[in-house]
């Protein structure tokens, strides 16, 4: 859910949302996770998660009716939220929409998944806006919704804005000319929906490949090693976030950042619980910042068996941490936050520590690429401390 930093898109640009930070806590939203799944879709201005104070919403709480016209105000930037069904993600996106409005941006809320006819209303309503736009700023390029909308636009300036770890995979796949597939789904058989949607996905990949008169940019805090010819990469250093919020008040204890690796079928739930118990005991963690996709049953079990206070952030973790209070040590498994939190918290005394996923924790159905991808997320992180072992509670 991050946006473009250091510049405002020209009038007539229209972000086609895709998740962001998310993950993140957001994804990055929690503060993002390497398994975005069906990521929430929203993009916005600034260098970190969508910034600004929270003014009174300019639209009804449930957003505008699909297909209504959106007038561009103040910045010339229209933000489109393709609302998901998950209530936790919806809550975060509503808060982010308020913050974006506070920065003077038009926010258009689309109930894009609100029934069988919702996609037709959404696509039909957005088509005129997309055809007029000279620049498209999008979040999650793996989103089928975003890929579908990309087939409509005539924009020659495309910007992918995402601080999620999936960005690393997206750029690598684009460089290798591969079809766009989330890393945790690779290796499995293509289902009927994949085959039906194949032509749309292929068209989106071609649109995201630089060509004559077509510019493609990636704006992200993620390390990008494989860059396709012609793709411009701009680093997000979270300078706006640091200037806008904090510095935070620090607590004496440690905070633990959760992950949805169990929910996405990558990590065994019992192994994950043992790891959380060990980290809690070894480092004295007192709070557990839940990822927005973690199940209620799993979180209840964690609270009962570890004594941790479970916190469900209503904003991406980068903003939560920057506002404070936050622990002097932040513990995390491989995820987006091991890349974003050191940037957001630069200049503070907070230590970010990452604990690798043991191969023995992986489920039998996990993608063959899971261990390598998760190790890469940790190995490419800068300014973090790597934890090799903890006292487990087995």
C-alpha positions in Angstrom: 0.0 0.0 0.0 2.9 2.3 -0.4 3.0 5.1 -3.0 5.2 7.2 -5.1 7.7 9.2 -3.2 9.3 12.5 -4.0 6.9 13.4 -6.8 3.3 13.6 -7.6 2.0 11.9 -10.7 0.9 14.3 -13.4 -2.7 15.2 -13.7 -4.6 12.5 -15.4 -2.8 9.7 -13.8 -4.7 6.9 -12.1 -3.3 4.3 -9.7 -4.7 0.9 -10.4 -4.4 -0.6 -6.9 -2.6 -3.8 -5.9 -1.4 -4.7 -2.5 0.6 -3.4 -1.1 2.4 -3.3 1.9 2.1 -4.2 2.0 1.4 -7.4 2.7 2.5 -4.9 4.0 1.2 -4.7 7.7 0.4 -3.9 5.9 1.5 -5.4 4.0 2.8 -4.4 4.4 0.5 -4.1 4.9 1.0 -6.9 9.6 3.7 -5.2 8.2 3.7 -7.3 5.2 4.6 -10.9 4.6 6.4 -12.8 1.9 3.2 -14.6 1.1 0.8 -11.9 -0.2 -1.9 -14.3 -1.2 -4.9 -12.3 -2.5 -3.4 -9.0 -1.5 -5.4 -6.0 -0.6 -5.3 -3.4 -3.4 -4.5 0.2 -2.7 -1.9 2.6 -3.7 -1.1 6.2 -2.8 1.2 9.1 -2.5 4.4 9.3 -0.4 7.3 7.0 0.2 5.9 4.6 2.8 2.4 3.5 3.6 -0.1 6.0 2.5 0.4 9.0 4.8 -1.3 12.0 6.4 -3.7 12.8 9.2 -7.2 11.3 9.2 -9.8 13.8 8.1 -13.5 13.3 7.7 -14.1 11.0 4.8 -15.5 12.7 1.7 -17.6 9.6 0.8 -20.0 7.4 2.7 -18.4 4.8 5.0 -18.9 2.0 2.5 -17.4 4.0 -0.4 -19.0 5.1 -3.6 -21.3 3.0 -5.7 -19.3 1.1 -8.3 -19.1 2.9 -11.6 -19.6 6.4 -10.2 -17.4 9.1 -11.7 -14.4 10.3 -9.7 -13.4 13.9 -10.0 -9.7 14.6 -9.6 -9.0 17.1 -6.9 -6.0 18.9 -5.5 -3.1 16.7 -6.6 -4.5 15.3 -9.8 -4.1 11.8 -8.5 -7.1 9.4 -8.2 -6.6 6.4 -5.9 -8.7 3.4 -6.5 -9.3 0.8 -3.8 -10.4 -2.6 -5.0 -11.9 -3.7 -1.7 -11.3 -7.2 -0.5 -13.7 -9.3 1.5 -11.5 -10.0 4.5 -12.7 -7.7 7.3 -9.2 -7.0 8.8 -7.8 -6.0 5.5 -10.9 -3.8 4.8 -10.3 -2.1 8.1 -6.7 -1.3 7.3 -7.6 0.0 3.9 -10.3 2.3 5.3 -7.8 3.8 7.6 -5.3 4.2 4.8 -8.0 5.8 2.6 -8.6 8.4 5.3 -4.8 9.1 5.5 -4.6 9.5 1.8 -7.6 11.9 1.8 -5.7 13.9 4.4 -2.9 14.4 1.9 -5.4 15.9 -0.6 -5.9 12.8 -2.8 -9.2 11.6 -4.3 -10.0 8.1 -3.1 -12.4 5.9 -5.0 -13.6 2.9 -3.1 -14.8 0.0 -5.2 -16.7 -3.0 -3.8 -14.9 -5.0 -6.5 -15.7 -8.4 -4.9 -19.1 -7.7 -3.6 -21.0 -10.4 -5.6 -21.2 -12.0 -9.0 -21.8 -8.8 -10.9 -19.4 -6.6 -8.9 -16.4 -7.1 -11.3 -18.5 -6.0 -14.3 -19.6 -2.8 -12.4 -16.0 -2.1 -11.3 -14.4 -2.7 -14.7 -17.1 -0.8 -16.5 -16.9 2.2 -14.1 -13.1 2.4 -14.2 -12.7 1.9 -18.0 -13.2 5.6 -19.0 -10.7 6.7 -16.2 -8.1 4.1 -17.2 -8.4 5.0 -20.9 -7.8 8.7 -20.2 -4.9 8.3 -17.8 -1.4 9.0 -19.0 0.2 7.2 -16.1 -0.9 4.2 -14.1 0.5 3.5 -10.6 -0.4 0.0 -9.4 0.3 -2.1 -6.3 0.2 -5.8 -6.7 1.1 -6.9 -10.3 0.2 -10.5 -9.5 -3.4 -9.5 -8.8 -5.7 -10.9 -11.5 -7.9 -7.8 -11.1 -5.0 -5.5 -11.7 -3.9 -7.6 -14.7 -7.4 -7.3 -16.2 -7.5 -3.6 -15.7 -4.1 -3.3 -17.4 -5.6 -4.6 -20.6 -7.9 -1.6 -20.7 -5.5 1.3 -20.2 -3.6 3.1 -23.0 -1.2 4.7 -20.6 2.4 4.7 -21.7 3.9 5.3 -18.2 3.4 2.4 -15.8 4.7 2.4 -12.2 4.6 -0.6 -9.9 4.7 0.6 -6.3 5.0 -2.2 -3.7 7.2 -2.7 -0.7 6.2 -6.4 -0.4 8.7 -9.2 -0.9 6.6 -10.4 -3.9 8.1 -7.4 -5.7 11.5 -9.2 -5.8 9.8 -12.2 -7.5 7.8 -10.0 -9.9 10.9 -8.3 -11.2 12.9 -11.5 -11.5 10.1 -13.2 -13.4 9.7 -10.2 -15.7 13.5 -10.3 -16.4 13.3 -14.0 -17.2 10.2 -13.7 -19.4 8.2 -16.0 -17.2 4.5 -15.9 -16.5 3.6 -14.0 -13.4 3.0 -16.5 -10.5 3.3 -15.9 -6.8 6.3 -17.8 -5.4 4.3 -20.0 -3.0 2.1 -21.2 -5.8 4.8 -22.2 -8.2 5.4 -25.9 -8.8 1.7 -26.8 -8.6 -0.6 -27.7 -11.5 -2.4 -24.9 -13.2 -6.1 -25.0 -12.5 -9.0 -24.3 -14.8 -9.1 -20.6 -13.7 -5.4 -20.2 -14.5 -5.9 -21.6 -18.0 -8.9 -19.4 -18.7 -7.1 -16.3 -17.3 -3.9 -17.2 -19.1 -4.3 -14.8 -22.1 -5.1 -11.9 -19.8 -2.1 -12.5 -17.6 0.1 -12.8 -20.7 -1.2 -9.5 -22.0 -0.5 -7.8 -18.7 3.0 -9.2 -18.7 3.6 -7.7 -22.1 2.2 -4.3 -21.0 4.6 -4.4 -18.0 7.6 -5.0 -20.3 9.2 -1.8 -21.5 8.9 -1.1 -25.2 8.8 1.6 -27.8 7.1 4.6 -26.2 6.2 2.6 -23.0 8.0 3.4 -19.7 8.0 1.0 -16.8 9.2 1.9 -13.3 9.4 -0.1 -10.0 9.3 1.9 -6.8 10.2 -0.3 -3.8 12.3 -0.6 -0.7 13.0 -4.3 -1.6 16.4 -5.3 -2.9 16.1 -6.0 -6.7 19.0 -7.9 -8.2 17.5 -8.9 -11.6 16.4 -5.8 -13.5 14.8 -6.3 -16.9 16.2 -4.1 -19.7 14.5 -0.7 -19.7 12.9 -1.0 -16.3 13.7 1.9 -14.0 14.1 1.1 -10.3 13.6 3.8 -7.7 14.4 3.0 -4.1 12.0 3.8 -1.3 14.0 5.0 1.7 11.0 5.9 3.9 12.4 9.4 4.3 8.8 10.9 4.2 7.6 8.5 6.9 10.5 9.4 9.2 9.9 13.1 8.7 6.1 12.7 9.1 6.0 10.5 12.2 8.0 9.9 15.4 10.5 9.4 16.7 8.8 6.7 18.7 8.9 6.1 22.5 10.8 2.9 23.1 9.8 0.2 25.6 12.2 -2.0 27.5 10.8 -5.3 26.1 10.7 -7.0 22.7 7.9 -7.1 20.2 7.3 -10.1 17.9 5.9 -9.7 14.4 3.6 -12.4 13.2 3.3 -14.0 9.8 0.7 -15.8 7.7 3.0 -18.5 6.5 0.7 -21.0 8.4 -2.4 -19.7 6.7 -0.9 -20.0 3.2 0.1 -23.6 3.8 3.9 -23.1 3.9 4.7 -23.7 7.6 3.3 -26.3 9.9 1.2 -24.7 12.7 2.6 -26.7 15.6 6.2 -25.9 14.5 5.3 -22.3 14.2 3.8 -22.3 17.7 7.0 -23.9 19.1 9.1 -21.2 17.4 7.0 -18.4 18.9 7.2 -19.9 22.3 11.0 -20.1 22.0 11.4 -16.6 20.9 9.1 -15.3 23.6 11.0 -17.2 26.3 14.5 -16.3 25.0 14.0 -12.6 24.3 11.2 -11.7 26.7 8.7 -10.7 24.0 5.5 -9.2 25.4 3.4 -8.3 22.3 2.6 -10.1 19.1 1.7 -7.9 16.1 -0.6 -10.1 14.1 -0.5 -10.3 10.3 -3.9 -9.3 8.9 -4.5 -12.8 7.5 -3.7 -14.7 10.6 -6.6 -16.8 11.8 -8.5 -16.1 15.0 -8.1 -19.6 16.2 -4.3 -19.6 15.7 -4.0 -16.2 17.5 -6.1 -17.4 20.4 -3.9 -20.5 20.8 -0.8 -18.3 20.7 -2.2 -16.0 23.4 -3.1 -18.9 25.7 0.1 -20.9 25.3 2.6 -18.0 25.3 1.0 -15.3 27.3 1.7 -12.8 24.5 -0.6 -9.8 24.1 -2.0 -10.1 20.6 -2.2 -6.8 18.7 -4.1 -6.4 15.5 -2.7 -3.2 13.9 -5.2 -0.9 12.1 -2.3 0.6 10.1 0.8 -0.9 8.4 3.4 -1.8 11.0 5.9 0.8 9.7 3.5 3.5 10.8 2.6 1.8 14.0 6.3 1.4 14.9 7.2 4.9 13.9 4.4 6.4 16.0 5.3 4.2 19.0 5.5 3.0 21.6 7.6 0.1 20.2 10.0 -2.4 21.8 13.7 -1.8 21.6 13.9 -5.2 19.9 11.6 -6.3 17.1 11.6 -10.0 16.3 10.4 -11.3 13.0 10.4 -14.3 10.7 11.3 -13.7 7.1 8.9 -11.1 5.8 8.6 -7.6 4.3 9.3 -5.9 7.7 12.9 -7.1 7.9 13.5 -4.8 4.9 11.1 -1.9 5.7 11.4 -1.5 9.5 15.1 -0.7 9.5 14.4 2.1 7.1 11.3 3.4 8.9 13.1 3.3 12.2 16.5 4.6 11.1 18.0 6.9 13.7 16.3 5.2 16.6 17.8 2.6 18.9 15.4 -0.1 17.8 17.1 -3.4 16.8 15.3 -5.6 14.2 16.1 -9.3 14.4 15.1 -12.0 12.0 14.7 -15.7 12.8 15.1 -18.0 9.8 12.5 -20.6 8.9 13.9 -24.1 9.5 13.3 -26.4 6.5 11.8 -29.0 9.0 8.9 -26.5 9.6 7.7 -26.6 6.0 4.6 -28.6 5.1 4.5 -31.4 2.6 2.5 -29.2 0.2 4.8 -26.2 0.4 6.2 -24.9 -2.9 9.6 -26.4 -3.8 10.9 -22.9 -3.9 9.7 -22.0 -0.4 13.0 -22.5 1.5 15.1 -20.7 -1.1 12.8 -17.8 -1.4 12.5 -17.3 2.4 16.2 -17.6 2.8 16.7 -14.9 0.2 14.3 -12.6 2.0 16.5 -12.8 5.1 19.8 -12.9 3.3 19.2 -9.7 1.4 17.9 -7.7 4.4 20.2 -4.9 5.5 20.7 -3.6 9.0 19.1 -6.6 10.7 20.4 -9.1 13.3 20.1 -12.7 12.3 19.1 -15.1 15.1 20.5 -18.7 14.6 18.7 -20.5 17.5 16.3 -20.1 20.3 15.2 -22.3 23.2 12.2 -24.2 21.9 9.3 -25.3 24.0 9.0 -28.8 22.5 
